[in-house]
Structures are given as C-alpha cells and as structure tokens.
Amino acid sequence: MKELITFIAEKLVDEPEEVDVTCREDDDSLTIELRVAQEDLGKVIGKQGRTARAMRTVLATAAARLDKRSRLEILE
C-alpha cells in the first residue's frame, strides 16, 4: 500500500523527493500518512478534493483485497 501511494504522489508533484509516506497498521485497519512539499499540497488534493478522493478510492480497493479498512491522511 505504501508503495502504491508513493508512486501516485511522486507522479503528481513537482518535487518527488519531498514525498514521505508512513504506514500504521492495526488489527483490521491501515492508516497511511502522506507528506509533500507545501507548494505541492494543492496538486495532491486536487480541485474540490477530487485527486485525494481518487487516491483514497484506489487505496480502499487495494486494502479490501486484504480484508482491511484503509485511511489516507494528507498532512502539511
């Protein structure tokens, strides 16, 4: 999951070296925290949150294959 979000985020931003993804896993849930450069934050979120919503959908689909719930947090 971490690699999936890292790949997507690096393709969206201008500074891919600033992408930092951390993963926390509980019993039945998976929390992924995404940090990008301040000037790239808008690119990751997208207009009206569409890009972030799409990333969350892809993550939820991948997590469902493992019978887990997923959560993507985009941090400043």
MIMI-243214 format. One record per residue (C-alpha): residue number from 1; residue in three letters; x, y, z. Coordinates in nm, 3 decimals, always signed. Layout:
residues N
ATOM     i    aa        px        py        pz
ATOM   NUM   ALA         X         Y         Z
...
END
This chain:
residues 76
ATOM     i    aa        px        py        pz
ATOM     1   MET    +0.000    +0.000    +0.000
ATOM     2   LYS    +0.281    +0.236    +0.092
ATOM     3   GLU    +0.447    +0.184    -0.246
ATOM     4   LEU    +0.118    +0.245    -0.427
ATOM     5   ILE    +0.056    +0.583    -0.262
ATOM     6   THR    +0.423    +0.680    -0.302
ATOM     7   PHE    +0.410    +0.603    -0.674
ATOM     8   ILE    +0.092    +0.803    -0.731
ATOM     9   ALA    +0.208    +1.102    -0.525
ATOM    10   GLU    +0.551    +1.119    -0.690
ATOM    11   LYS    +0.389    +1.137    -1.033
ATOM    12   LEU    +0.163    +1.426    -0.926
ATOM    13   VAL    +0.410    +1.663    -0.758
ATOM    14   ASP    +0.692    +1.886    -0.883
ATOM    15   GLU    +0.930    +1.775    -0.604
ATOM    16   PRO    +0.905    +1.394    -0.583
ATOM    17   GLU    +1.200    +1.374    -0.343
ATOM    18   GLU    +0.988    +1.554    -0.081
ATOM    19   VAL    +0.720    +1.282    -0.079
ATOM    20   ASP    +0.713    +1.098    +0.254
ATOM    21   VAL    +0.470    +0.814    +0.320
ATOM    22   THR    +0.434    +0.636    +0.654
ATOM    23   CYS    +0.212    +0.341    +0.726
ATOM    24   ARG    +0.048    +0.232    +1.053
ATOM    25   GLU    -0.133    -0.098    +1.069
ATOM    26   ASP    -0.380    -0.207    +1.335
ATOM    27   ASP    -0.579    -0.529    +1.360
ATOM    28   ASP    -0.821    -0.458    +1.079
ATOM    29   SER    -0.725    -0.110    +0.961
ATOM    30   LEU    -0.446    +0.059    +0.773
ATOM    31   THR    -0.358    +0.428    +0.810
ATOM    32   ILE    -0.133    +0.590    +0.554
ATOM    33   GLU    +0.008    +0.938    +0.615
ATOM    34   LEU    +0.124    +1.136    +0.312
ATOM    35   ARG    +0.351    +1.438    +0.341
ATOM    36   VAL    +0.452    +1.650    +0.041
ATOM    37   ALA    +0.619    +1.989    -0.005
ATOM    38   GLN    +0.395    +2.283    +0.089
ATOM    39   GLU    +0.374    +2.408    -0.270
ATOM    40   ASP    +0.268    +2.062    -0.393
ATOM    41   LEU    -0.015    +2.020    -0.143
ATOM    42   GLY    -0.276    +2.156    -0.384
ATOM    43   LYS    -0.169    +1.914    -0.657
ATOM    44   VAL    -0.216    +1.615    -0.429
ATOM    45   ILE    -0.556    +1.734    -0.306
ATOM    46   GLY    -0.681    +1.850    -0.647
ATOM    47   LYS    -0.978    +2.065    -0.737
ATOM    48   GLN    -1.254    +2.016    -0.483
ATOM    49   GLY    -1.056    +1.722    -0.341
ATOM    50   ARG    -1.104    +1.503    -0.647
ATOM    51   THR    -0.745    +1.378    -0.665
ATOM    52   ALA    -0.736    +1.296    -0.293
ATOM    53   ARG    -1.072    +1.119    -0.322
ATOM    54   ALA    -0.944    +0.914    -0.616
ATOM    55   MET    -0.631    +0.815    -0.420
ATOM    56   ARG    -0.849    +0.712    -0.126
ATOM    57   THR    -1.068    +0.502    -0.357
ATOM    58   VAL    -0.769    +0.319    -0.504
ATOM    59   LEU    -0.630    +0.261    -0.155
ATOM    60   ALA    -0.965    +0.132    -0.027
ATOM    61   THR    -0.991    -0.110    -0.316
ATOM    62   ALA    -0.640    -0.243    -0.260
ATOM    63   ALA    -0.699    -0.273    +0.116
ATOM    64   ALA    -1.028    -0.457    +0.062
ATOM    65   ARG    -0.835    -0.736    -0.108
ATOM    66   LEU    -0.656    -0.785    +0.227
ATOM    67   ASP    -0.981    -0.759    +0.428
ATOM    68   LYS    -0.870    -0.432    +0.585
ATOM    69   ARG    -1.011    -0.082    +0.609
ATOM    70   SER    -0.792    +0.200    +0.487
ATOM    71   ARG    -0.747    +0.566    +0.568
ATOM    72   LEU    -0.534    +0.821    +0.384
ATOM    73   GLU    -0.427    +1.132    +0.573
ATOM    74   ILE    -0.266    +1.413    +0.377
ATOM    75   LEU    -0.054    +1.614    +0.621
ATOM    76   GLU    +0.104    +1.956    +0.587
END
